[in-house]
């Protein structure tokens, strides 16, 4: 049985002030950055495509940038298996979305039919379109039928998070960086009650990435056993001896580098 070749990462830095970034170039002599829309258009023919999408440099979600991101995802979605985003999705909340950019972005991310691995560096893929809290819309990542590995930053797991995970029939591992909500739930029991029968509970591994002092206390940890279908691992991020590093950025960049390199998050180097 032949193995699929490892996907190559195509990095796209979306700059809202450079329209040529997204121009499909017909003239072969025209100067163009190597990681542009035109390159990705040709790369969409690859059956094992990986993509890094980031907004550069730290700008907000304007209509132009979001429209171009929408076009990109439509182009590559039939072949996209790995996707990492480094985007400030919380730079614009639904109640402030005067141009209606969030529904466009949510729709664009919804249709990724063969995506297997996904990482959101800066948040939990916050693509809510309604100014209703708690959120009523299902998380977009729960709509990707072939997703196996999911990495999210600062995700609240206290509400419908595990309900969303249950929808993912192929999910194997979830990496949660500096997550919220673990103090409010019995995490293993919350996973078990998603299923009607004990024998139906699917195996799942959750890796919690944080600096050692910020890892949460687990409710009912004394009841955990080696036979639990949900396995939880804590990954301690090394920090500077002088304490002068931003712990949030340190954790985010650790997960990002591991994802891009195709290495396990639990691998210390």
ABEGO torsion letter per residue (X at the ends): XBBBBBBBBBBBBBBAABAAAABBBABAABBBBABBAAAAAAAAABABBBBBBBBOBGBBBBAAAAAAAAAAAAAAAAABABBBBBBBAAABBAAABAAGAAAAAAAAAABBAABABBBBAABAGBABABBBOBBABBBAAAABAABABBBBBGBBAABAAAAAAAABAABABBBBBGBBGAAABBAAAAAAAABABAAABBBBBBBBBBBAAABBBBBGAAABBAABABBBBBBBBBBBAAGABBAAAAAAAAAAAAAAAGBBAABBX
